Amino acid sequence: MQDKNASTPHFKLDQIDKKILSILQKNAKITNAQLSKDVSLSPAPTLERVKKLEAAGFIESYHAKLNAQKLGIGVTTFISIKLSRHNKTTNDSFIQKINQIEEIVECHYITGSSDYLLKVVAHDIEAYQHLIMNKISEIEEIDNMQSMVILSTLKDTKELPINE
């Protein structure tokens, strides 16, 4: 698969490509035979389209969505981070350090009063407190941080809207 930042100026999605992407977002385990039936093509051209969508960077990867509760992950938070300095060295050092903390599952560079928004998971509040005190707050590039604990999740999808 290509670099996700690679541009695809000559690749135009048609309705069948959009339908393939929509179906794969909902069920990446679908067989090529079933996918070809769902898009009304024979299996060979369907597989060829999927390969082209992968090569063009429209499909970056395939994942299984895991059940956090069954894995014993009971706490999810967002942490807004403000860095002490705004330069390349500080940013690069911060990013390198958070990439080493597996409980940080997302990091977004944002606008507004904070610089970054982290999504963090932990087994329980005690584990979250330990993570904050012994890992995240030890990152010297952080000037200020604010935690927001998720009480309940009303919508959680990775599906992007595709105009079919």
DSSP file with accessible surface (Angstrom, degrees, kcal/mol):
  #  RESIDUE AA STRUCTURE BP1 BP2  ACC     N-H-->O    O-->H-N    N-H-->O    O-->H-N    TCO  KAPPA ALPHA  PHI   PSI    X-CA   Y-CA   Z-CA
    1    1 A M              0   0  126      0, 0.0    54,-0.2     0, 0.0     3,-0.1   0.000 360.0 360.0 360.0 148.4    0.0    0.0    0.0
    2    2 A Q        -     0   0  104     52,-0.9     2,-0.1     1,-0.2    54,-0.1  -0.226 360.0 -75.4 -79.7 167.3    1.1    3.5   -0.7
    3    3 A D    >   -     0   0  102      1,-0.2     3,-2.0     2,-0.1    -1,-0.2  -0.372  40.5-130.1 -58.4 133.1    2.0    6.3    1.6
    4    4 A K  T 3  S+     0   0  133      1,-0.3    -1,-0.2    -3,-0.1    -2,-0.1   0.702 107.5  54.2 -64.7 -17.1   -1.2    7.7    3.0
    5    5 A N  T 3  S+     0   0  129      2,-0.1    -1,-0.3     0, 0.0     2,-0.1   0.437  80.3 118.0 -93.8  -2.0   -0.1   11.2    2.2
    6    6 A A    <   -     0   0   38     -3,-2.0     2,-0.2     1,-0.1    -4,-0.0  -0.426  66.5-122.9 -66.3 139.1    0.6   10.4   -1.5
    7    7 A S        -     0   0  102     -2,-0.1     3,-0.1     1,-0.1    -1,-0.1  -0.520  16.5-161.1 -83.5 152.6   -1.6   12.4   -3.8
    8    8 A T    >   +     0   0   48     -2,-0.2     3,-1.0     1,-0.1    -1,-0.1  -0.542  26.6 155.6-129.6  66.0   -3.9   10.7   -6.3
    9    9 A P  T 3  S+     0   0   98      0, 0.0    -1,-0.1     0, 0.0    -2,-0.0   0.772  74.2  45.2 -69.6 -24.6   -4.6   13.4   -8.9
   10   10 A H  T 3  S+     0   0  185     -3,-0.1     2,-0.7     2,-0.0    -2,-0.0   0.374  90.8  93.2-101.8   5.7   -5.4   11.0  -11.8
   11   11 A F    <   -     0   0   59     -3,-1.0     2,-0.5    45,-0.1    -3,-0.1  -0.881  53.1-173.4-104.4 114.5   -7.7    8.6   -9.9
   12   12 A K        -     0   0  183     -2,-0.7     2,-0.4     0, 0.0    -2,-0.0  -0.928  20.2-133.2-109.3 124.5  -11.4    9.4  -10.1
   13   13 A L        -     0   0   38     -2,-0.5     2,-0.2     4,-0.1    -2,-0.0  -0.615  21.4-162.4 -75.4 130.6  -13.8    7.4   -7.9
   14   14 A D     >  -     0   0   64     -2,-0.4     4,-2.3     1,-0.0     5,-0.2  -0.464  39.8 -89.4-100.1-178.5  -16.8    6.1   -9.8
   15   15 A Q  H  > S+     0   0  107      1,-0.2     4,-2.2     2,-0.2     5,-0.1   0.866 127.0  51.6 -61.3 -36.4  -20.0    4.9   -8.1
   16   16 A I  H  > S+     0   0   49      2,-0.2     4,-2.7     1,-0.2    -1,-0.2   0.930 109.3  49.8 -68.0 -43.1  -18.8    1.3   -8.0
   17   17 A D  H  > S+     0   0   11      1,-0.2     4,-2.6     2,-0.2    -2,-0.2   0.928 111.7  49.2 -59.0 -44.7  -15.5    2.3   -6.3
   18   18 A K  H  X S+     0   0   49     -4,-2.3     4,-2.5     1,-0.2    -1,-0.2   0.899 110.9  49.7 -62.9 -39.0  -17.5    4.3   -3.7
   19   19 A K  H  X S+     0   0   82     -4,-2.2     4,-2.6     2,-0.2     5,-0.2   0.917 109.9  51.1 -67.3 -40.7  -19.8    1.4   -3.1
   20   20 A I  H  X S+     0   0    0     -4,-2.7     4,-2.8     2,-0.2     5,-0.2   0.945 111.7  47.3 -59.7 -47.4  -16.8   -0.9   -2.6
   21   21 A L  H  X S+     0   0   18     -4,-2.6     4,-2.0     1,-0.2    -2,-0.2   0.915 111.8  50.5 -61.0 -42.5  -15.2    1.5   -0.1
   22   22 A S  H  X S+     0   0   14     -4,-2.5     4,-1.3     2,-0.2    -1,-0.2   0.930 112.9  45.5 -62.4 -44.7  -18.5    1.8    1.7
   23   23 A I  H  X S+     0   0   27     -4,-2.6     4,-2.1     1,-0.2     3,-0.3   0.927 111.9  51.0 -65.9 -44.3  -19.0   -1.9    2.0
   24   24 A L  H  < S+     0   0   21     -4,-2.8    -1,-0.2     1,-0.2    -2,-0.2   0.831 105.0  57.6 -66.0 -30.9  -15.4   -2.5    3.1
   25   25 A Q  H  < S+     0   0   64     -4,-2.0     3,-0.3    -5,-0.2    -1,-0.2   0.879 112.2  41.4 -63.6 -37.0  -15.7    0.1    5.8
   26   26 A K  H  < S+     0   0  128     -4,-1.3    -2,-0.2    -3,-0.3     2,-0.2   0.820 136.4   9.7 -79.2 -32.9  -18.6   -1.8    7.3
   27   27 A N    ><  +     0   0   78     -4,-2.1     3,-1.3    -5,-0.1    -1,-0.2  -0.672  55.5 175.4-153.3  91.6  -17.1   -5.3    6.9
   28   28 A A  T 3  S+     0   0   39     -3,-0.3    -4,-0.1     1,-0.3    -1,-0.1   0.638  82.4  65.2 -72.8 -12.8  -13.5   -5.7    5.8
   29   29 A K  T 3  S+     0   0  189     -5,-0.1    -1,-0.3     2,-0.0    -5,-0.1   0.458  72.1 126.0 -88.9   0.9  -13.8   -9.5    6.2
   30   30 A I    <   -     0   0   28     -3,-1.3     2,-0.1    -7,-0.1    -3,-0.0  -0.260  65.5-114.8 -59.4 141.8  -16.3   -9.8    3.4
   31   31 A T     >  -     0   0   87      1,-0.1     4,-2.8     4,-0.0     5,-0.2  -0.434  16.7-119.8 -74.7 156.1  -15.2  -12.3    0.7
   32   32 A N  H  > S+     0   0   46      1,-0.2     4,-2.8     2,-0.2     5,-0.2   0.877 115.2  57.2 -62.4 -34.9  -14.4  -11.0   -2.7
   33   33 A A  H  > S+     0   0   52      2,-0.2     4,-1.7     1,-0.2    -1,-0.2   0.935 110.8  41.4 -61.9 -46.1  -17.2  -13.3   -4.0
   34   34 A Q  H  > S+     0   0   80      2,-0.2     4,-2.5     1,-0.2    -2,-0.2   0.910 114.2  52.4 -68.7 -41.4  -19.8  -11.6   -1.8
   35   35 A L  H  X S+     0   0    4     -4,-2.8     4,-1.7     1,-0.2    -2,-0.2   0.927 107.7  52.0 -59.6 -43.4  -18.4   -8.1   -2.5
   36   36 A S  H  <>S+     0   0    5     -4,-2.8     5,-2.5     1,-0.2     4,-0.5   0.898 110.4  48.5 -63.4 -37.2  -18.6   -8.7   -6.2
   37   37 A K  H ><5S+     0   0  147     -4,-1.7     3,-0.9     1,-0.2    -1,-0.2   0.919 109.5  53.0 -64.9 -42.8  -22.3   -9.7   -5.9
   38   38 A D  H 3<5S+     0   0   60     -4,-2.5    -1,-0.2     1,-0.3    -2,-0.2   0.775 116.7  37.5 -66.0 -27.6  -23.0   -6.6   -3.8
   39   39 A V  T 3<5S-     0   0    9     -4,-1.7    -1,-0.3     2,-0.2    -2,-0.2   0.331 111.1-119.0-105.5   4.7  -21.5   -4.3   -6.4
   40   40 A S  T < 5S+     0   0  107     -3,-0.9     2,-0.3    -4,-0.5    -3,-0.2   0.885  73.5 116.2  60.4  44.8  -22.8   -6.3   -9.4
   41   41 A L  S   <S-     0   0   48     -5,-2.5    -1,-0.2    -6,-0.1    -2,-0.2  -0.916  70.8-100.0-129.4 162.9  -19.5   -7.2  -10.9
   42   42 A S     >  -     0   0   69     -2,-0.3     4,-1.7    -3,-0.1     5,-0.2  -0.395  42.7-103.6 -76.8 162.8  -17.7  -10.5  -11.5
   43   43 A P  H  > S+     0   0   66      0, 0.0     4,-2.7     0, 0.0     5,-0.2   0.876 113.3  56.0 -58.5 -42.6  -15.0  -11.4   -8.9
   44   44 A A  H  > S+     0   0   73      1,-0.2     4,-2.3     2,-0.2     5,-0.2   0.953 111.0  41.4 -61.2 -50.9  -11.9  -10.6  -11.1
   45   45 A P  H  > S+     0   0   51      0, 0.0     4,-2.2     0, 0.0    -1,-0.2   0.865 114.0  54.9 -66.9 -28.7  -12.8   -7.0  -11.8
   46   46 A T  H  X S+     0   0    0     -4,-1.7     4,-2.2     2,-0.2    -2,-0.2   0.952 109.6  45.6 -65.7 -47.7  -14.0   -6.5   -8.2
   47   47 A L  H  X S+     0   0   76     -4,-2.7     4,-2.6     1,-0.2    -1,-0.2   0.906 111.2  53.7 -61.8 -40.0  -10.6   -7.7   -6.9
   48   48 A E  H  X S+     0   0  103     -4,-2.3     4,-2.2    -5,-0.2    -1,-0.2   0.907 108.2  49.9 -61.9 -40.7   -8.8   -5.5   -9.4
   49   49 A R  H  X S+     0   0   57     -4,-2.2     4,-2.5     2,-0.2    -1,-0.2   0.918 109.8  50.5 -64.4 -42.8  -10.7   -2.5   -8.2
   50   50 A V  H  X S+     0   0   13     -4,-2.2     4,-2.4     1,-0.2    -2,-0.2   0.939 110.5  49.7 -61.1 -44.7   -9.9   -3.2   -4.6
   51   51 A K  H  X S+     0   0  110     -4,-2.6     4,-2.8     1,-0.2    -1,-0.2   0.901 111.3  49.2 -61.7 -40.1   -6.2   -3.5   -5.5
   52   52 A K  H  X S+     0   0  111     -4,-2.2     4,-2.3     2,-0.2     6,-0.2   0.900 109.9  51.3 -66.3 -39.4   -6.3   -0.2   -7.3
   53   53 A L  H  <>S+     0   0    0     -4,-2.5     5,-1.7     2,-0.2     6,-1.4   0.884 112.7  46.5 -64.7 -37.8   -8.0    1.5   -4.4
   54   54 A E  H ><5S+     0   0   32     -4,-2.4     3,-1.4     4,-0.2   -52,-0.9   0.948 113.1  48.2 -66.1 -48.4   -5.3    0.1   -2.1
   55   55 A A  H 3<5S+     0   0   56     -4,-2.8    -2,-0.2     1,-0.3    -1,-0.2   0.849 109.8  52.9 -63.1 -33.4   -2.5    1.2   -4.4
   56   56 A A  T 3<5S-     0   0   12     -4,-2.3    -1,-0.3    -5,-0.2    -2,-0.2   0.534 117.2-113.5 -81.2  -6.1   -4.0    4.7   -4.8
   57   57 A G  T < 5S+     0   0   18     -3,-1.4    -3,-0.2    -4,-0.3    -2,-0.1   0.506  85.4 117.8  89.8   4.3   -4.1    5.1   -1.0
   58   58 A F  S   <S+     0   0   74     -5,-1.7     2,-0.6    -6,-0.2    -4,-0.2   0.872  80.0  45.9 -70.4 -35.3   -7.9    5.2   -0.6
   59   59 A I        +     0   0   15     -6,-1.4    -2,-0.3     1,-0.1    -1,-0.2  -0.941  67.8 174.0-107.6 114.3   -7.6    2.0    1.5
   60   60 A E        -     0   0  105     -2,-0.6     2,-0.3     1,-0.3    -1,-0.1   0.833  59.4 -33.5 -89.0 -38.5   -4.8    2.4    4.0
   61   61 A S        -     0   0   56      2,-0.0     2,-0.4   -60,-0.0    -1,-0.3  -0.975  52.8-110.3-169.3 174.1   -5.2   -0.8    6.1
   62   62 A Y        -     0   0   89     -2,-0.3     2,-0.3    -3,-0.1   -37,-0.0  -0.964  35.7-179.6-122.1 137.5   -7.7   -3.3    7.5
   63   63 A H        -     0   0  154     -2,-0.4     2,-0.5     2,-0.0   -35,-0.2  -0.966  28.1-128.7-137.9 154.8   -8.4   -3.6   11.2
   64   64 A A        -     0   0   82     -2,-0.3     2,-0.7   -36,-0.1    -2,-0.0  -0.850  27.8-132.6 -96.7 132.8  -10.5   -5.6   13.7
   65   65 A K        -     0   0  150     -2,-0.5     2,-0.2     2,-0.0    -2,-0.0  -0.802  27.8-152.0 -86.5 118.3  -12.5   -3.4   16.1
   66   66 A L        -     0   0  123     -2,-0.7     2,-0.8     1,-0.0     3,-0.1  -0.610  16.5-115.2 -94.0 154.2  -11.9   -4.8   19.5
   67   67 A N     >  -     0   0   82     -2,-0.2     4,-1.4     1,-0.2     6,-0.2  -0.767  22.7-163.4 -89.9 107.6  -14.2   -4.6   22.5
   68   68 A A  T  4>S+     0   0   40     -2,-0.8     5,-2.9     1,-0.2     4,-0.3   0.886  87.1  54.1 -59.3 -42.5  -12.5   -2.5   25.1
   69   69 A Q  T >45S+     0   0  139      1,-0.2     3,-1.6     3,-0.2    -1,-0.2   0.924 107.3  49.8 -60.8 -44.0  -14.7   -3.6   28.0
   70   70 A K  T 345S+     0   0  176      1,-0.3    -1,-0.2     2,-0.1    -2,-0.2   0.788 108.7  54.1 -66.4 -25.6  -14.0   -7.3   27.3
   71   71 A L  T 3<5S-     0   0   98     -4,-1.4    -1,-0.3    -3,-0.2    -2,-0.2   0.422 122.3-108.7 -86.1   1.1  -10.3   -6.5   27.3
   72   72 A G  T < 5S+     0   0   38     -3,-1.6     2,-0.9    -4,-0.3    -3,-0.2   0.651  73.3 140.5  82.7  15.3  -10.6   -4.9   30.7
   73   73 A I      < +     0   0   36     -5,-2.9    50,-0.3    -6,-0.2    -1,-0.2  -0.825  14.0 160.0 -93.1 106.0  -10.2   -1.3   29.5
   74   74 A G        +     0   0   42     -2,-0.9     2,-0.4    49,-0.8    49,-0.2   0.511  51.3  61.6-107.2  -8.0  -12.7    0.6   31.5
   75   75 A V  E     +A  122   0A  14     47,-2.4    47,-2.4    49,-0.1     2,-0.4  -0.984  51.1 174.5-128.1 126.8  -11.5    4.2   31.3
   76   76 A T  E     +A  121   0A  32     -2,-0.4    74,-2.8    74,-0.4     2,-0.3  -0.998  13.2 172.4-127.0 133.8  -11.1    6.3   28.2
   77   77 A T  E     -AB 120 149A   0     43,-2.8    43,-2.8    -2,-0.4     2,-0.4  -0.920  28.7-137.4-134.9 161.4  -10.1    9.9   28.4
   78   78 A F  E     -AB 119 148A  60     70,-2.6    70,-2.8    -2,-0.3     2,-0.5  -0.962  20.7-163.9-112.3 139.5   -9.2   12.9   26.2
   79   79 A I  E     -AB 118 147A   0     39,-2.3    39,-2.8    -2,-0.4     2,-0.4  -0.987   8.7-149.4-125.9 121.1   -6.3   15.0   27.4
   80   80 A S  E     -AB 117 146A  13     66,-2.7    66,-2.0    -2,-0.5     2,-0.4  -0.780  19.8-159.1 -88.4 134.9   -5.7   18.4   26.0
   81   81 A I  E     -AB 116 145A   0     35,-3.0    34,-3.0    -2,-0.4    35,-2.1  -0.951  14.8-167.4-120.9 131.5   -2.0   19.3   26.0
   82   82 A K  E     - B   0 144A  75     62,-3.0    61,-2.9    -2,-0.4    62,-2.0  -0.982  22.5-138.3-114.5 126.1   -0.3   22.7   25.8
   83   83 A L  E     - B   0 142A   2     -2,-0.5    59,-0.2    59,-0.2    58,-0.1  -0.492  11.6-128.7 -83.0 156.7    3.4   22.6   25.1
   84   84 A S  S    S+     0   0   61     57,-3.0     2,-0.3    -2,-0.2    58,-0.1   0.785  92.5  20.3 -73.7 -29.4    5.9   24.8   26.9
   85   85 A R        -     0   0  160     56,-0.4     2,-0.6     2,-0.1    -1,-0.1  -0.962  68.2-137.0-138.0 157.3    7.5   25.9   23.6
   86   86 A H        +     0   0  111     -2,-0.3     2,-0.3     4,-0.1     3,-0.0  -0.763  59.6 107.2-119.8  81.5    6.4   26.0   20.0
   87   87 A N  S  > S-     0   0   60     -2,-0.6     4,-2.5     1,-0.1     5,-0.2  -0.946  78.0-101.0-147.5 168.7    9.3   24.9   17.9
   88   88 A K  H  > S+     0   0  149     -2,-0.3     4,-3.1     1,-0.2     5,-0.3   0.899 117.8  53.2 -61.2 -41.7   10.3   21.8   15.9
   89   89 A T  H  > S+     0   0  113      2,-0.2     4,-2.4     1,-0.2    -1,-0.2   0.929 112.0  44.6 -61.1 -46.8   12.6   20.4   18.5
   90   90 A T  H  > S+     0   0   14      2,-0.2     4,-2.6     1,-0.2    -2,-0.2   0.938 115.9  47.1 -63.7 -47.3    9.9   20.5   21.2
   91   91 A N  H  X S+     0   0   24     -4,-2.5     4,-2.7     1,-0.2     5,-0.2   0.937 113.5  47.4 -60.6 -47.9    7.2   19.1   19.0
   92   92 A D  H  X S+     0   0   75     -4,-3.1     4,-2.4    -5,-0.2    -1,-0.2   0.908 113.2  48.4 -62.4 -41.2    9.4   16.3   17.7
   93   93 A S  H  X S+     0   0   31     -4,-2.4     4,-2.2    -5,-0.3    -1,-0.2   0.926 112.1  49.0 -65.6 -43.3   10.5   15.4   21.2
   94   94 A F  H  X S+     0   0    0     -4,-2.6     4,-2.6     2,-0.2     5,-0.2   0.947 112.7  47.4 -60.2 -48.3    6.9   15.4   22.5
   95   95 A I  H  X S+     0   0   62     -4,-2.7     4,-2.0     1,-0.2    -2,-0.2   0.912 110.2  52.4 -62.6 -41.5    5.7   13.2   19.6
   96   96 A Q  H  < S+     0   0  101     -4,-2.4     4,-0.5    -5,-0.2    -1,-0.2   0.918 111.9  46.8 -61.2 -40.7    8.6   10.8   20.0
   97   97 A K  H >< S+     0   0   42     -4,-2.2     3,-1.0     1,-0.2     4,-0.2   0.913 111.7  48.0 -71.0 -41.9    7.8   10.4   23.8
   98   98 A I  H >< S+     0   0    3     -4,-2.6     3,-1.5     1,-0.3     6,-0.3   0.835 102.9  63.3 -71.6 -26.5    4.0    9.9   23.4
   99   99 A N  T 3< S+     0   0  121     -4,-2.0    -1,-0.3     1,-0.3    -2,-0.2   0.690  98.3  57.9 -68.2 -15.0    4.6    7.3   20.6
  100  100 A Q  T <  S+     0   0  135     -3,-1.0     2,-0.8    -4,-0.5    -1,-0.3   0.512  88.9  82.7 -89.6  -5.6    6.3    5.2   23.3
  101  101 A I    X   -     0   0   15     -3,-1.5     3,-1.6    -4,-0.2    -1,-0.1  -0.861  62.8-165.0-104.2 106.9    3.2    5.2   25.6
  102  102 A E  T 3  S+     0   0  164     -2,-0.8    -1,-0.1     1,-0.3    19,-0.1   0.763  83.3  66.6 -66.7 -23.7    0.9    2.4   24.3
  103  103 A E  T 3  S+     0   0   47     17,-0.1    18,-2.3     1,-0.1     2,-1.0   0.690  82.3  84.0 -71.7 -17.5   -2.1    3.7   26.3
  104  104 A I  E <   +C  120   0A  19     -3,-1.6    16,-0.2    -6,-0.3     3,-0.1  -0.786  56.3 171.2 -84.6 106.3   -2.1    6.8   24.1
  105  105 A V  E     +     0   0A  78     14,-2.1     2,-0.3    -2,-1.0    -1,-0.2   0.619  60.8  25.0 -97.1 -14.7   -4.1    5.5   21.2
  106  106 A E  E     -C  119   0A  52     13,-1.3    13,-2.2     2,-0.0     2,-0.4  -0.992  56.3-173.8-146.3 148.1   -4.6    8.8   19.3
  107  107 A C  E     -C  118   0A  48     -2,-0.3     2,-0.4    11,-0.2    11,-0.2  -0.969   8.8-173.6-142.5 125.7   -2.8   12.1   19.1
  108  108 A H  E     -C  117   0A  81      9,-2.4     9,-2.5    -2,-0.4     2,-0.5  -0.976  22.1-138.4-123.7 132.3   -4.2   15.1   17.2
  109  109 A Y  E     -C  116   0A 157     -2,-0.4     7,-0.3     7,-0.2     2,-0.2  -0.788  41.5-179.2 -84.2 122.4   -2.4   18.4   16.5
  110  110 A I        -     0   0   57      5,-2.5     2,-0.2    -2,-0.5    -2,-0.0  -0.755  28.6-121.1-127.2 168.4   -5.2   21.0   17.0
  111  111 A T        +     0   0  135     -2,-0.2     3,-0.3     2,-0.0     2,-0.3  -0.556  68.8  53.0 -98.0 170.8   -6.0   24.6   17.0
  112  112 A G  S    S-     0   0   70     -2,-0.2    -2,-0.0     1,-0.2     0, 0.0  -0.693 111.6 -26.9 105.9-155.2   -7.3   26.7   19.9
  113  113 A S  S    S+     0   0  105     -2,-0.3     2,-0.3   -31,-0.0    -1,-0.2   0.645 124.8  55.9 -77.9 -13.4   -5.9   27.1   23.4
  114  114 A S        -     0   0   19     -3,-0.3   -32,-0.3     1,-0.1     3,-0.1  -0.750  67.1-148.1-112.8 166.2   -4.2   23.6   23.4
  115  115 A D  S    S+     0   0   17    -34,-3.0    -5,-2.5     1,-0.3     2,-0.3   0.783  78.1  20.5-100.3 -37.5   -1.7   22.2   21.0
  116  116 A Y  E     -AC  81 109A  10    -35,-2.1   -35,-3.0    -7,-0.3     2,-0.5  -0.957  56.7-151.1-135.4 152.7   -2.5   18.5   21.1
  117  117 A L  E     -AC  80 108A  46     -9,-2.5    -9,-2.4    -2,-0.3     2,-0.4  -0.993  19.7-164.9-124.6 120.9   -5.5   16.3   21.9
  118  118 A L  E     -AC  79 107A   0    -39,-2.8   -39,-2.3    -2,-0.5     2,-0.5  -0.847  13.6-149.7-105.1 142.1   -4.7   12.8   23.2
  119  119 A K  E     -AC  78 106A  37    -13,-2.2   -14,-2.1    -2,-0.4   -13,-1.3  -0.965  26.0-174.7-107.4 124.9   -7.1    9.8   23.5
  120  120 A V  E     -AC  77 104A   0    -43,-2.8   -43,-2.8    -2,-0.5     2,-0.3  -0.954  11.5-163.4-126.7 138.6   -5.9    7.6   26.3
  121  121 A V  E     +A   76   0A  24    -18,-2.3     2,-0.3    -2,-0.4   -45,-0.2  -0.908  12.2 169.3-120.6 150.4   -7.2    4.3   27.6
  122  122 A A  E     -A   75   0A   7    -47,-2.4   -47,-2.4    -2,-0.3   -48,-0.6  -0.974  42.6-116.0-152.2 160.5   -6.6    2.5   30.9
  123  123 A H  S    S-     0   0  115     -2,-0.3   -49,-0.8   -50,-0.3     2,-0.3   0.890  91.2 -21.7 -67.7 -40.1   -7.9   -0.5   32.7
  124  124 A D  S  > S-     0   0   78    -50,-0.1     4,-2.4   -51,-0.1     5,-0.2  -0.921  76.7 -82.3-157.7 179.4   -9.3    1.6   35.6
  125  125 A I  H  > S+     0   0   97     -2,-0.3     4,-3.0     1,-0.2     5,-0.2   0.886 125.1  54.2 -61.8 -38.8   -9.0    4.9   37.4
  126  126 A E  H  > S+     0   0  150      2,-0.2     4,-2.3     1,-0.2    -1,-0.2   0.935 110.5  45.6 -61.9 -43.9   -6.0    3.7   39.4
  127  127 A A  H  > S+     0   0   34      2,-0.2     4,-2.4     1,-0.2    -2,-0.2   0.895 112.9  51.5 -66.5 -36.5   -4.2    2.6   36.3
  128  128 A Y  H  X S+     0   0   20     -4,-2.4     4,-2.7     2,-0.2    -2,-0.2   0.932 109.3  49.5 -64.6 -45.0   -5.1    6.0   34.6
  129  129 A Q  H  X S+     0   0  121     -4,-3.0     4,-2.9     1,-0.2     5,-0.3   0.918 111.1  49.9 -60.2 -43.0   -3.7    7.9   37.6
  130  130 A H  H  X S+     0   0  111     -4,-2.3     4,-2.8    -5,-0.2     5,-0.3   0.921 110.4  50.5 -61.4 -43.2   -0.5    5.9   37.5
  131  131 A L  H  X>S+     0   0    4     -4,-2.4     5,-2.1     2,-0.2     4,-1.8   0.926 113.6  44.8 -61.0 -46.0   -0.2    6.6   33.8
  132  132 A I  H  <>S+     0   0   23     -4,-2.7     5,-2.6     3,-0.2     6,-0.2   0.951 119.2  40.9 -63.3 -50.1   -0.7   10.4   34.3
  133  133 A M  H  <5S+     0   0  105     -4,-2.9    -2,-0.2    -5,-0.2    -1,-0.2   0.860 125.8  31.3 -70.2 -37.3    1.7   10.6   37.3
  134  134 A N  H  <5S+     0   0   87     -4,-2.8    -1,-0.2    -5,-0.3    -3,-0.2   0.585 133.1  14.0-104.1 -12.3    4.5    8.3   36.1
  135  135 A K  T ><5S+     0   0   84     -4,-1.8     3,-0.5    -5,-0.3     4,-0.3   0.638 123.7  37.7-124.7 -62.6    4.5    8.7   32.3
  136  136 A I  G > <S+     0   0    0     -5,-2.1     3,-1.8     1,-0.2     6,-0.2   0.938 116.6  48.2 -68.7 -46.2    2.5   11.6   30.8
  137  137 A S  G 3 <S+     0   0   50     -5,-2.6    -1,-0.2    -6,-0.3    -4,-0.1   0.685 103.1  66.2 -70.0 -12.5    3.2   14.3   33.5
  138  138 A E  G <  S+     0   0  127     -3,-0.5     2,-0.8    -6,-0.2    -1,-0.3   0.536  72.1 105.0 -83.0  -6.8    6.9   13.3   33.2
  139  139 A I    X   -     0   0   10     -3,-1.8     3,-1.7    -4,-0.3   -45,-0.0  -0.662  62.6-156.6 -77.3 109.4    7.1   14.6   29.6
  140  140 A E  T 3  S+     0   0  130     -2,-0.8    -1,-0.2     1,-0.3   -56,-0.1   0.699  84.0  69.3 -67.7 -17.3    9.0   17.9   30.2
  141  141 A E  T 3  S+     0   0   19    -51,-0.1   -57,-3.0   -58,-0.1     2,-0.5   0.679  79.8  96.5 -73.1 -14.4    7.7   19.5   27.0
  142  142 A I  E <   +B   83   0A  28     -3,-1.7   -59,-0.2   -59,-0.2     3,-0.1  -0.639  43.6 173.9 -82.2 126.4    4.2   19.7   28.5
  143  143 A D  E    S-     0   0A 106    -61,-2.9     2,-0.3    -2,-0.5   -60,-0.2   0.814  70.2  -1.1 -92.9 -41.1    3.3   23.0   30.1
  144  144 A N  E     -B   82   0A  99    -62,-2.0   -62,-3.0     2,-0.0    -1,-0.4  -0.997  60.6-174.9-152.0 145.8   -0.3   22.3   30.9
  145  145 A M  E     -B   81   0A  49     -2,-0.3     2,-0.4   -64,-0.2   -64,-0.2  -0.996   6.8-163.2-145.1 149.8   -2.8   19.4   30.5
  146  146 A Q  E     -B   80   0A 125    -66,-2.0   -66,-2.7    -2,-0.3     2,-0.3  -0.994  13.3-147.7-134.7 126.6   -6.5   18.9   31.1
  147  147 A S  E     -B   79   0A  52     -2,-0.4     2,-0.4   -68,-0.2   -68,-0.2  -0.725   8.9-169.3 -96.1 143.7   -8.2   15.6   31.3
  148  148 A M  E     -B   78   0A  82    -70,-2.8   -70,-2.6    -2,-0.3     2,-0.4  -0.975  15.2-147.7-130.1 113.2  -11.7   14.8   30.3
  149  149 A V  E     -B   77   0A  73     -2,-0.4     2,-0.6   -72,-0.2   -72,-0.2  -0.681  16.4-127.2 -83.7 132.4  -13.0   11.4   31.3
  150  150 A I        -     0   0   48    -74,-2.8   -74,-0.4    -2,-0.4     3,-0.1  -0.699  23.4-175.1 -79.9 120.0  -15.5    9.8   28.9
  151  151 A L        -     0   0  166     -2,-0.6     2,-0.3     1,-0.4    -1,-0.2   0.869  69.7 -12.3 -82.1 -43.3  -18.6    8.8   30.9
  152  152 A S        -     0   0   85      0, 0.0     2,-0.6     0, 0.0    -1,-0.4  -0.979  62.1-129.9-155.0 153.9  -20.4    7.1   28.0
  153  153 A T        +     0   0   87     -2,-0.3     3,-0.1    -3,-0.1    -3,-0.0  -0.938  19.4 178.3-110.9 121.5  -20.0    6.9   24.3
  154  154 A L  S    S+     0   0  165     -2,-0.6     2,-0.3     1,-0.3    -1,-0.1   0.677  74.8  18.4 -96.8 -21.8  -23.0    7.5   22.2
  155  155 A K        +     0   0  174      2,-0.0    -1,-0.3     0, 0.0     2,-0.3  -0.957  59.5 168.1-149.9 131.9  -21.4    7.1   18.8
  156  156 A D        +     0   0   74     -2,-0.3     2,-0.4    -3,-0.1    -3,-0.0  -0.793  20.5 144.3-146.7  95.5  -18.2    5.4   17.9
  157  157 A T        -     0   0   64     -2,-0.3    -2,-0.0     2,-0.1     0, 0.0  -0.971  38.0-164.9-134.4 148.6  -17.5    4.8   14.2
  158  158 A K        +     0   0  145     -2,-0.4     2,-0.4  -133,-0.1    -1,-0.1   0.254  58.5 119.3-106.2   3.5  -14.5    4.8   12.0
  159  159 A E        -     0   0   79   -133,-0.0    -2,-0.1  -134,-0.0  -137,-0.1  -0.606  54.9-147.6 -76.9 125.3  -16.7    4.9    8.9
  160  160 A L        -     0   0  125     -2,-0.4     2,-0.2     1,-0.1  -135,-0.1  -0.680  26.6-103.1 -88.0 145.2  -16.2    8.0    6.7
  161  161 A P        -     0   0  122      0, 0.0     2,-0.5     0, 0.0    -1,-0.1  -0.516  38.4-168.9 -69.5 128.3  -19.1    9.4    4.7
  162  162 A I        -     0   0   45     -2,-0.2     2,-0.8  -144,-0.0    -3,-0.0  -0.986  20.6-132.8-121.1 120.1  -18.8    8.4    1.1
  163  163 A N              0   0  134     -2,-0.5  -145,-0.1     1,-0.0     0, 0.0  -0.612 360.0 360.0 -74.7 107.5  -21.2   10.1   -1.4
  164  164 A E              0   0  111     -2,-0.8  -149,-0.1  -146,-0.1  -148,-0.1  -0.630 360.0 360.0 -90.9 360.0  -22.5    7.2   -3.5
